[in-house]
Amino acid sequence: MGVFVLLPLVLPLTAWPVARLAELHLHPRTATRLLTAVAVVMAVCSTLCLLLLMVVGTAQLPGNPLPDGWSDPEVRAAVPHDGIVGRAAIPALAAVAAACARTLWRHRRVTRRARRALAGVRGGTVAVLPDDASPYAYALPGAPGRIVVTTALLAGLAPAERRALFAHERAHLAARHHRHLLAVHLAARANPFLRPLRSAVAYTAERWADEEAARAVGDRRTVARAIGRAALLSGRSAAAPAPTLAALAATGPVPRRVAALLAPAPPVRDWPSLFTAAGAAAWGAAAGAAVSAMSSANSAVTLFLVLQTATPL
């Protein structure tokens, strides 16, 4: 096994150029799904790597509940510098668990707070808040999900732009973008090298909703104007923005989104040819995730067999 057990910890570095290529060359729907899957696979693999390192590295500590055979030289030789990395894996795993737990707790708290705020607001899937000072809108996931928008934002948009706004938020609910965003947030907490994927998915999810809104409205320029005007209105407001939950109000880089909408619609084919830039992005990301998964699986199986052999009957 050797140094290969450490590979899943650093393989997420390869996700940085892949994320950029996917943003530029893949359809937003494909990029969102692909990058989310890559982030989750790499986060699981890196966490498994830390767990394996901890098992081998702490087997020599006095008073540990592990079998004595797990501290044999043959077992320790499977992991380089087992004493150092094994002990370092303990606080690392604790930090990962605490960070993920905090992210889930904040996600749940903000979602509950938003739902309680809408408890007395009439309406079906659309809730209009009587707020003339804070122009914002977001999609609140749930069963059923709701679109939340303030009167300040509606007053600043033309009728066609309002239709584009509602189509955009409905696309977030229909595609369950909050799940993609939560998954990449947790992955970035598990391995900080995956933060570029978190930013990339936040952008591609917005672009996905933009394209769905353009298809529903039938005019890409109308959606671009709605996005630009909503950003201008929000920028002029000194009031607090919408709830700080990525699934509720992640707007992404507005100039890039507007520029993309003013350009021709991206091709809808999910997997482009390998001999194109888009294909290189897609297949490169898939290959990176596969290598990370195989490396972690190989390390886990090998270590399990070694430990099973060293375990007394």
LORO-604957 format. One record per residue (C-alpha): residue number from 1; residue in three letters; y, z, x. Coordinates in steps of 0.2 Angstrom, whole numbers, plus 5000, padded with zeros to 4 digits. Layout:
N
n:res:Y:Z:X
NUM:ala:Y:Z:X
...
! end
This chain:
313
n:res:Y:Z:X
1:met:5000:5000:5000
2:gly:5012:5005:5014
3:val:5030:5000:5012
4:phe:5027:4990:4996
5:val:5028:5006:4986
6:leu:5046:5007:4991
7:leu:5049:4989:4985
8:pro:5053:4992:4967
9:leu:5068:5004:4972
10:val:5077:4989:4980
11:leu:5071:4974:4971
12:pro:5085:4977:4958
13:leu:5097:4971:4971
14:thr:5091:4953:4968
15:ala:5097:4955:4950
16:trp:5115:4953:4955
17:pro:5116:4934:4959
18:val:5103:4931:4944
19:ala:5115:4940:4932
20:arg:5129:4929:4937
21:leu:5119:4913:4936
22:ala:5113:4918:4919
23:glu:5130:4921:4913
24:leu:5136:4904:4918
25:his:5122:4893:4915
26:leu:5111:4900:4901
27:his:5113:4900:4882
28:pro:5120:4918:4878
29:arg:5105:4922:4867
30:thr:5093:4917:4881
31:ala:5103:4926:4894
32:thr:5104:4942:4884
33:arg:5086:4943:4880
34:leu:5081:4938:4898
35:leu:5093:4950:4907
36:thr:5088:4964:4895
37:ala:5069:4962:4899
38:val:5073:4961:4918
39:ala:5083:4977:4917
40:val:5070:4986:4908
41:val:5055:4980:4918
42:met:5064:4984:4935
43:ala:5070:5001:4928
44:val:5052:5006:4923
45:cys:5045:5000:4940
46:ser:5058:5010:4950
47:thr:5055:5026:4940
48:leu:5036:5024:4942
49:cys:5039:5021:4961
50:leu:5049:5038:4962
51:leu:5035:5047:4952
52:leu:5021:5040:4965
53:leu:5032:5046:4979
54:met:5034:5063:4972
55:val:5015:5065:4969
56:val:5010:5061:4987
57:gly:5025:5069:4995
58:thr:5023:5086:4986
59:ala:5004:5087:4988
60:gln:5007:5096:5004
61:leu:5019:5110:4998
62:pro:5011:5127:4996
63:gly:5007:5133:4979
64:asn:5007:5115:4971
65:pro:4994:5113:4957
66:leu:4987:5097:4964
67:pro:4970:5095:4971
68:asp:4969:5099:4990
69:gly:4962:5082:4994
70:trp:4978:5074:4989
71:ser:4986:5081:5005
72:asp:4973:5072:5016
73:pro:4980:5061:5030
74:glu:4972:5046:5022
75:val:4982:5049:5006
76:arg:4998:5052:5015
77:ala:4996:5037:5025
78:ala:4998:5026:5010
79:val:5016:5031:5008
80:pro:5028:5030:5024
81:his:5038:5045:5028
82:asp:5029:5054:5013
83:gly:5036:5071:5017
84:ile:5054:5065:5017
85:val:5054:5053:5002
86:gly:5042:5064:4992
87:arg:5054:5078:4992
88:ala:5069:5067:4989
89:ala:5060:5059:4974
90:ile:5061:5076:4965
91:pro:5080:5077:4963
92:ala:5080:5058:4960
93:leu:5068:5059:4946
94:ala:5078:5074:4939
95:ala:5094:5065:4940
96:val:5086:5050:4931
97:ala:5079:5060:4917
98:ala:5096:5070:4915
99:ala:5106:5054:4915
100:cys:5095:5045:4902
101:ala:5095:5060:4891
102:arg:5113:5061:4892
103:thr:5115:5043:4887
104:leu:5104:5045:4872
105:trp:5113:5060:4867
106:arg:5130:5052:4867
107:his:5123:5037:4858
108:arg:5116:5048:4844
109:arg:5132:5059:4843
110:val:5144:5044:4842
111:thr:5134:5035:4830
112:arg:5132:5050:4819
113:arg:5151:5054:4820
114:ala:5155:5036:4815
115:arg:5143:5037:4800
116:arg:5151:5053:4794
117:ala:5168:5046:4796
118:leu:5162:5032:4784
119:ala:5154:5043:4771
120:gly:5168:5043:4759
121:val:5173:5025:4762
122:arg:5169:5013:4748
123:gly:5161:4996:4750
124:gly:5144:4988:4754
125:thr:5142:4981:4771
126:val:5160:4980:4775
127:ala:5171:4996:4777
128:val:5190:4994:4777
129:leu:5198:5009:4785
130:pro:5216:5012:4779
131:asp:5224:5013:4796
132:asp:5240:5003:4800
133:ala:5241:5009:4818
134:ser:5224:5005:4826
135:pro:5219:4987:4825
136:tyr:5200:4987:4829
137:ala:5183:4981:4822
138:tyr:5165:4985:4826
139:ala:5148:4983:4820
140:leu:5139:5000:4815
141:pro:5120:4998:4817
142:gly:5110:5007:4803
143:ala:5099:5004:4788
144:pro:5109:4994:4782
145:gly:5122:4991:4795
146:arg:5140:4990:4791
147:ile:5155:4981:4798
148:val:5170:4993:4801
149:val:5188:4985:4801
150:thr:5205:4993:4800
151:thr:5219:4986:4789
152:ala:5230:4984:4804
153:leu:5218:4971:4811
154:leu:5216:4962:4795
155:ala:5235:4961:4792
156:gly:5237:4953:4809
157:leu:5224:4939:4806
158:ala:5224:4923:4796
159:pro:5211:4921:4782
160:ala:5201:4909:4793
161:glu:5202:4921:4808
162:arg:5196:4935:4796
163:arg:5180:4925:4792
164:ala:5177:4922:4810
165:leu:5179:4941:4813
166:phe:5166:4945:4800
167:ala:5154:4932:4806
168:his:5155:4939:4823
169:glu:5151:4957:4818
170:arg:5137:4951:4806
171:ala:5129:4942:4821
172:his:5129:4958:4831
173:leu:5120:4967:4816
174:ala:5108:4953:4813
175:ala:5103:4951:4832
176:arg:5102:4970:4834
177:his:5113:4969:4850
178:his:5115:4988:4850
179:arg:5097:4989:4856
180:his:5100:4977:4870
181:leu:5115:4987:4875
182:leu:5107:5003:4874
183:ala:5092:4997:4884
184:val:5102:4990:4899
185:his:5113:5006:4899
186:leu:5097:5017:4901
187:ala:5090:5005:4914
188:ala:5107:5007:4924
189:arg:5105:5025:4923
190:ala:5087:5024:4930
191:asn:5093:5013:4944
192:pro:5111:5011:4949
193:phe:5107:4994:4957
194:leu:5105:4987:4939
195:arg:5123:4990:4934
196:pro:5128:4972:4936
197:leu:5114:4968:4923
198:arg:5122:4980:4911
199:ser:5139:4972:4913
200:ala:5131:4955:4911
201:val:5122:4959:4895
202:ala:5138:4967:4887
203:tyr:5146:4950:4890
204:thr:5132:4939:4885
205:ala:5129:4949:4869
206:glu:5148:4946:4864
207:arg:5146:4927:4869
208:trp:5130:4926:4858
209:ala:5140:4933:4843
210:asp:5154:4921:4847
211:glu:5143:4906:4846
212:glu:5135:4912:4830
213:ala:5152:4915:4822
214:ala:5157:4897:4828
215:arg:5142:4890:4820
216:ala:5145:4900:4804
217:val:5163:4895:4803
218:gly:5161:4878:4809
219:asp:5176:4878:4821
220:arg:5175:4885:4838
221:arg:5194:4885:4840
222:thr:5196:4897:4825
223:val:5184:4909:4833
224:ala:5194:4908:4849
225:arg:5210:4911:4841
226:ala:5203:4926:4831
227:ile:5196:4934:4847
228:gly:5213:4931:4857
229:arg:5224:4938:4843
230:ala:5213:4953:4840
231:ala:5214:4957:4858
232:leu:5233:4955:4858
233:leu:5234:4966:4843
234:ser:5223:4980:4851
235:gly:5233:4979:4867
236:arg:5249:4982:4859
237:ser:5242:4997:4850
238:ala:5245:5014:4858
239:ala:5232:5023:4847
240:ala:5215:5027:4852
241:pro:5202:5013:4852
242:ala:5186:5012:4842
243:pro:5172:5024:4846
244:thr:5167:5023:4864
245:leu:5149:5017:4860
246:ala:5145:5000:4868
247:ala:5136:4995:4853
248:leu:5151:4998:4842
249:ala:5165:4990:4851
250:ala:5161:4981:4867
251:thr:5174:4966:4867
252:gly:5169:4959:4885
253:pro:5181:4949:4895
254:val:5192:4941:4882
255:pro:5199:4926:4893
256:arg:5181:4921:4898
257:arg:5175:4921:4880
258:val:5190:4911:4874
259:ala:5188:4898:4888
260:ala:5169:4897:4883
261:leu:5174:4894:4865
262:leu:5186:4880:4869
263:ala:5173:4871:4879
264:pro:5158:4862:4872
265:ala:5144:4872:4864
266:pro:5131:4877:4876
267:pro:5113:4869:4874
268:val:5102:4879:4863
269:arg:5086:4876:4873
270:asp:5079:4893:4878
271:trp:5071:4888:4894
272:pro:5080:4874:4904
273:ser:5071:4864:4918
274:leu:5068:4873:4934
275:phe:5077:4859:4944
276:thr:5094:4864:4936
277:ala:5106:4878:4939
278:ala:5102:4885:4922
279:gly:5083:4884:4926
280:ala:5085:4892:4943
281:ala:5094:4907:4934
282:ala:5081:4909:4921
283:trp:5065:4907:4932
284:gly:5073:4917:4946
285:ala:5076:4932:4935
286:ala:5058:4930:4927
287:ala:5051:4929:4945
288:gly:5061:4945:4951
289:ala:5054:4955:4936
290:ala:5037:4949:4939
291:val:5037:4953:4957
292:ser:5044:4971:4953
293:ala:5031:4974:4940
294:met:5016:4968:4951
295:ser:5022:4978:4966
296:ser:5023:4994:4955
297:ala:5007:4990:4947
298:asn:4998:4987:4964
299:ser:5006:5003:4971
300:ala:5000:5013:4955
301:val:4983:5006:4955
302:thr:4980:5009:4974
303:leu:4987:5026:4974
304:phe:4977:5031:4959
305:leu:4961:5025:4967
306:val:4965:5034:4983
307:leu:4969:5050:4974
308:gln:4953:5048:4963
309:thr:4943:5047:4979
310:ala:4951:5062:4987
311:thr:4949:5072:4971
312:pro:4934:5084:4973
313:leu:4921:5083:4959
! end
